[in-house]
């Protein structure tokens, strides 16, 4: 059975994963494709893709990208006869290695000649460009809320504070359901700040709403130095793809942290009240 300790790789610890090879250093970073709207996030030994925070062990060889076969996720109806059924998932471990395809990198442009059915559709050749940091924001606090959708979108509420406090509420199709609290490490803080600084709030609308129905709504609030940034995304059509990269990591963080179950229920609004928006700096008046 393959090991699911991918977060350990992010933080420099050693684990036996069965992958003795690494990722081409030129691939490491976050890539977006305006044509396919796919995102690809590489570390030195993992790949993150699709929209639900899915990371797999990965390596490159002979200009080809290989990754651990993705597990199969399905609705869990094992307790469907109970009075209160909760929307849970069941994970079926899938062993093996899949091939994403051949790749070519020219400066900050990446071309993948994919042969993987989940990523091909009408795009056998996929073109990406690498995201770079646009700012140097250090967040004070950050909140995320995601809704359910027609499929298995993970629905959650979470809050991160720069002091390491982490609050999580799994509502549907998450690995944990209910309210939890934990502490995240400095490497996670640095990781999230890096992804935040790839955003360009000055050029964004406050909301991006797709034309179709039955999609997922994602809300993001970031506080930094008295400023409040807000972004709402429904579906996947015209939203900034850098935001998808950030959500991609944020929806996975709870799996990387030791969480303590709370005996009370958290909610998005309650967390906002616990840690309200920081007050604006005082007005400085000049007196002659």
QUIHURA-V615420 format. One record per helix or strand. SS is the DSSP state (helix for helix, strand for strand). FROM is the first residue (numbers start at 1). TO is the last residue. If there is no record, write none. Layout:
SS_FROM_TO / SS_FROM_TO
This chain:
helix_6_10 / helix_25_27 / strand_29_32 / strand_39_42 / strand_46_49 / strand_54_61 / strand_64_68 / strand_72_76 / strand_88_92 / strand_97_106 / strand_109_114 / helix_117_120 / strand_125_130 / strand_141_146 / strand_155_161 / strand_165_172 / strand_178_183 / helix_186_196 / helix_201_203 / strand_207_209 / strand_217_224 / strand_227_234 / helix_241_250 / helix_253_256 / strand_259_261 / helix_268_274
